[in-house]
Amino acid sequence: MSPIKKKKYLTGKELAERFKTIKLLALDVDGVLTDDHIYFGPDGFEMKKFNISDGFFIVLAIRSGLEIAIVSGRPSKATTTRMKDLGIKYVLQEMKDKRKQLLPLLDQLKIDPSHAAFVGNEILDIGLAREVGLSIAVGDASQELKEVVDYVTKAKGGAGAVREVIRAYFDGNGLDPVSYLI
């Protein structure tokens, strides 16, 4: 029996370097921007817990010129409300095949998939992770997704993973996030 090979991921420095060519960052929601929990009331009212630092760095990234898109297989009013609050223009929900969500948007924006990055957490994200130029899984993502991505964050989903990724974007492009404060 041959030994199991451990996947080699990009280092933090290599991740930052790869962000030099990225024009759009696509993010899953549940398990990436949230801690993978959803709260439902008896009347169907839904609540999600979003990480404030992740949101803050998303706003700074948008101000710097990085396009941000949300790709979620699950429609959610809570997601729509939070993304509007952050100023995200592209909120794509309700389609299980995330490739069919993102690829038409990339075509519309004239961005080659090789210039897009995606952050996911679950096996549903494998297809899109294989389509983009830079694929990332949050620290607590499924093992199946971790086997195909370029980088795995140190932080868990909903606990600063997106901030970690966007920090690498700033570092790789020689940008100071403080420059984008109001």
Contacts in CASP RR format, 6 or more apart in sequence:
PFRMAT RR
TARGET T0000
AUTHOR 0000-0000-0000
METHOD contacts of the structure
MODEL  1
MSPIKKKKYLTGKELAERFKTIKLLALDVDGVLTDDHIYFGPDGFEMKKF
NISDGFFIVLAIRSGLEIAIVSGRPSKATTTRMKDLGIKYVLQEMKDKRK
QLLPLLDQLKIDPSHAAFVGNEILDIGLAREVGLSIAVGDASQELKEVVD
YVTKAKGGAGAVREVIRAYFDGNGLDPVSYLI
7 146 0 8 1.000
7 147 0 8 1.000
9 149 0 8 1.000
9 150 0 8 1.000
9 151 0 8 1.000
9 152 0 8 1.000
10 18 0 8 1.000
10 150 0 8 1.000
10 151 0 8 1.000
12 151 0 8 1.000
12 168 0 8 1.000
15 134 0 8 1.000
15 136 0 8 1.000
15 150 0 8 1.000
15 151 0 8 1.000
15 165 0 8 1.000
15 168 0 8 1.000
16 168 0 8 1.000
16 169 0 8 1.000
16 171 0 8 1.000
16 172 0 8 1.000
17 172 0 8 1.000
18 117 0 8 1.000
18 134 0 8 1.000
18 150 0 8 1.000
19 117 0 8 1.000
19 134 0 8 1.000
19 168 0 8 1.000
19 169 0 8 1.000
19 171 0 8 1.000
19 172 0 8 1.000
19 173 0 8 1.000
20 172 0 8 1.000
20 173 0 8 1.000
21 114 0 8 1.000
21 115 0 8 1.000
22 66 0 8 1.000
22 115 0 8 1.000
22 116 0 8 1.000
22 117 0 8 1.000
22 133 0 8 1.000
22 134 0 8 1.000
22 169 0 8 1.000
23 66 0 8 1.000
23 67 0 8 1.000
23 109 0 8 1.000
23 111 0 8 1.000
23 115 0 8 1.000
23 116 0 8 1.000
24 66 0 8 1.000
24 67 0 8 1.000
24 68 0 8 1.000
24 69 0 8 1.000
24 106 0 8 1.000
24 109 0 8 1.000
24 111 0 8 1.000
24 115 0 8 1.000
24 116 0 8 1.000
24 117 0 8 1.000
25 61 0 8 1.000
25 66 0 8 1.000
25 67 0 8 1.000
25 68 0 8 1.000
25 69 0 8 1.000
25 116 0 8 1.000
25 117 0 8 1.000
25 118 0 8 1.000
25 119 0 8 1.000
25 165 0 8 1.000
25 166 0 8 1.000
25 169 0 8 1.000
26 68 0 8 1.000
26 69 0 8 1.000
26 70 0 8 1.000
26 71 0 8 1.000
26 98 0 8 1.000
26 102 0 8 1.000
26 116 0 8 1.000
26 117 0 8 1.000
26 118 0 8 1.000
26 119 0 8 1.000
26 128 0 8 1.000
26 132 0 8 1.000
27 33 0 8 1.000
27 58 0 8 1.000
27 68 0 8 1.000
27 69 0 8 1.000
27 70 0 8 1.000
27 71 0 8 1.000
27 118 0 8 1.000
27 119 0 8 1.000
27 120 0 8 1.000
27 162 0 8 1.000
28 70 0 8 1.000
28 71 0 8 1.000
28 72 0 8 1.000
28 98 0 8 1.000
28 118 0 8 1.000
28 119 0 8 1.000
28 120 0 8 1.000
28 121 0 8 1.000
28 122 0 8 1.000
28 125 0 8 1.000
29 48 0 8 1.000
29 70 0 8 1.000
29 72 0 8 1.000
29 74 0 8 1.000
29 76 0 8 1.000
29 79 0 8 1.000
30 36 0 8 1.000
30 38 0 8 1.000
30 48 0 8 1.000
30 72 0 8 1.000
30 74 0 8 1.000
30 121 0 8 1.000
31 120 0 8 1.000
31 121 0 8 1.000
31 122 0 8 1.000
31 138 0 8 1.000
31 140 0 8 1.000
31 157 0 8 1.000
31 158 0 8 1.000
32 119 0 8 1.000
32 120 0 8 1.000
32 121 0 8 1.000
32 138 0 8 1.000
32 157 0 8 1.000
32 158 0 8 1.000
32 161 0 8 1.000
32 162 0 8 1.000
33 50 0 8 1.000
33 51 0 8 1.000
33 54 0 8 1.000
33 55 0 8 1.000
33 70 0 8 1.000
33 82 0 8 1.000
33 157 0 8 1.000
33 158 0 8 1.000
33 162 0 8 1.000
34 48 0 8 1.000
34 49 0 8 1.000
34 50 0 8 1.000
34 51 0 8 1.000
34 157 0 8 1.000
34 158 0 8 1.000
35 49 0 8 1.000
35 51 0 8 1.000
35 156 0 8 1.000
35 157 0 8 1.000
35 158 0 8 1.000
35 159 0 8 1.000
36 121 0 8 1.000
36 140 0 8 1.000
36 157 0 8 1.000
36 158 0 8 1.000
37 48 0 8 1.000
37 49 0 8 1.000
38 46 0 8 1.000
38 47 0 8 1.000
38 48 0 8 1.000
39 46 0 8 1.000
39 47 0 8 1.000
39 48 0 8 1.000
39 49 0 8 1.000
40 46 0 8 1.000
40 47 0 8 1.000
46 76 0 8 1.000
46 77 0 8 1.000
46 78 0 8 1.000
47 78 0 8 1.000
48 76 0 8 1.000
48 78 0 8 1.000
48 79 0 8 1.000
48 82 0 8 1.000
49 158 0 8 1.000
50 82 0 8 1.000
50 158 0 8 1.000
51 157 0 8 1.000
51 158 0 8 1.000
51 159 0 8 1.000
51 160 0 8 1.000
51 162 0 8 1.000
51 163 0 8 1.000
53 160 0 8 1.000
53 163 0 8 1.000
54 158 0 8 1.000
54 160 0 8 1.000
54 161 0 8 1.000
54 162 0 8 1.000
54 163 0 8 1.000
55 86 0 8 1.000
55 162 0 8 1.000
55 163 0 8 1.000
56 163 0 8 1.000
57 162 0 8 1.000
57 163 0 8 1.000
57 166 0 8 1.000
57 167 0 8 1.000
57 177 0 8 1.000
58 68 0 8 1.000
58 86 0 8 1.000
58 88 0 8 1.000
58 162 0 8 1.000
58 166 0 8 1.000
59 86 0 8 1.000
59 87 0 8 1.000
60 166 0 8 1.000
60 170 0 8 1.000
60 177 0 8 1.000
60 180 0 8 1.000
60 181 0 8 1.000
61 68 0 8 1.000
61 166 0 8 1.000
61 169 0 8 1.000
61 170 0 8 1.000
62 68 0 8 1.000
62 86 0 8 1.000
62 87 0 8 1.000
62 88 0 8 1.000
63 180 0 8 1.000
64 170 0 8 1.000
64 173 0 8 1.000
64 175 0 8 1.000
64 177 0 8 1.000
64 179 0 8 1.000
64 180 0 8 1.000
66 166 0 8 1.000
66 169 0 8 1.000
67 89 0 8 1.000
67 90 0 8 1.000
67 109 0 8 1.000
67 111 0 8 1.000
68 88 0 8 1.000
68 89 0 8 1.000
68 90 0 8 1.000
69 88 0 8 1.000
69 90 0 8 1.000
69 91 0 8 1.000
69 92 0 8 1.000
69 102 0 8 1.000
69 105 0 8 1.000
70 79 0 8 1.000
70 83 0 8 1.000
70 88 0 8 1.000
70 90 0 8 1.000
70 91 0 8 1.000
70 92 0 8 1.000
70 93 0 8 1.000
71 92 0 8 1.000
71 98 0 8 1.000
71 101 0 8 1.000
71 102 0 8 1.000
71 118 0 8 1.000
71 128 0 8 1.000
72 79 0 8 1.000
72 92 0 8 1.000
72 93 0 8 1.000
72 94 0 8 1.000
73 93 0 8 1.000
73 94 0 8 1.000
73 95 0 8 1.000
73 96 0 8 1.000
73 98 0 8 1.000
73 101 0 8 1.000
73 124 0 8 1.000
74 93 0 8 1.000
74 94 0 8 1.000
75 93 0 8 1.000
75 94 0 8 1.000
76 93 0 8 1.000
79 91 0 8 1.000
79 93 0 8 1.000
80 91 0 8 1.000
80 93 0 8 1.000
83 91 0 8 1.000
84 91 0 8 1.000
90 105 0 8 1.000
92 101 0 8 1.000
92 102 0 8 1.000
92 105 0 8 1.000
95 101 0 8 1.000
96 124 0 8 1.000
98 118 0 8 1.000
98 124 0 8 1.000
98 125 0 8 1.000
98 127 0 8 1.000
98 128 0 8 1.000
99 127 0 8 1.000
99 128 0 8 1.000
99 131 0 8 1.000
102 116 0 8 1.000
102 118 0 8 1.000
102 128 0 8 1.000
102 131 0 8 1.000
102 132 0 8 1.000
103 113 0 8 1.000
103 131 0 8 1.000
106 112 0 8 1.000
106 113 0 8 1.000
106 116 0 8 1.000
113 131 0 8 1.000
113 132 0 8 1.000
113 133 0 8 1.000
114 132 0 8 1.000
114 133 0 8 1.000
115 133 0 8 1.000
116 132 0 8 1.000
116 133 0 8 1.000
116 134 0 8 1.000
117 132 0 8 1.000
117 133 0 8 1.000
117 134 0 8 1.000
117 135 0 8 1.000
117 136 0 8 1.000
117 165 0 8 1.000
118 125 0 8 1.000
118 128 0 8 1.000
118 129 0 8 1.000
118 131 0 8 1.000
118 132 0 8 1.000
118 134 0 8 1.000
118 135 0 8 1.000
118 136 0 8 1.000
119 136 0 8 1.000
119 137 0 8 1.000
119 138 0 8 1.000
119 153 0 8 1.000
119 161 0 8 1.000
119 162 0 8 1.000
119 165 0 8 1.000
120 129 0 8 1.000
120 136 0 8 1.000
120 137 0 8 1.000
120 138 0 8 1.000
120 141 0 8 1.000
120 145 0 8 1.000
121 137 0 8 1.000
121 138 0 8 1.000
121 140 0 8 1.000
121 141 0 8 1.000
121 142 0 8 1.000
121 145 0 8 1.000
121 157 0 8 1.000
122 141 0 8 1.000
122 142 0 8 1.000
122 145 0 8 1.000
123 142 0 8 1.000
123 144 0 8 1.000
123 145 0 8 1.000
125 137 0 8 1.000
125 141 0 8 1.000
125 145 0 8 1.000
126 144 0 8 1.000
126 145 0 8 1.000
126 148 0 8 1.000
128 135 0 8 1.000
129 135 0 8 1.000
129 137 0 8 1.000
129 145 0 8 1.000
129 148 0 8 1.000
129 149 0 8 1.000
130 148 0 8 1.000
133 150 0 8 1.000
134 150 0 8 1.000
134 151 0 8 1.000
135 148 0 8 1.000
135 149 0 8 1.000
135 150 0 8 1.000
135 151 0 8 1.000
136 149 0 8 1.000
136 150 0 8 1.000
136 151 0 8 1.000
136 152 0 8 1.000
136 153 0 8 1.000
136 165 0 8 1.000
137 145 0 8 1.000
137 146 0 8 1.000
137 149 0 8 1.000
137 151 0 8 1.000
137 152 0 8 1.000
137 153 0 8 1.000
138 152 0 8 1.000
138 153 0 8 1.000
138 155 0 8 1.000
138 156 0 8 1.000
138 157 0 8 1.000
138 158 0 8 1.000
138 161 0 8 1.000
139 152 0 8 1.000
139 153 0 8 1.000
139 154 0 8 1.000
139 155 0 8 1.000
139 156 0 8 1.000
139 157 0 8 1.000
139 161 0 8 1.000
140 156 0 8 1.000
140 157 0 8 1.000
141 149 0 8 1.000
141 152 0 8 1.000
146 152 0 8 1.000
153 160 0 8 1.000
153 161 0 8 1.000
153 164 0 8 1.000
153 165 0 8 1.000
154 164 0 8 1.000
155 161 0 8 1.000
155 163 0 8 1.000
155 164 0 8 1.000
167 177 0 8 1.000
169 175 0 8 1.000
170 176 0 8 1.000
170 177 0 8 1.000
END
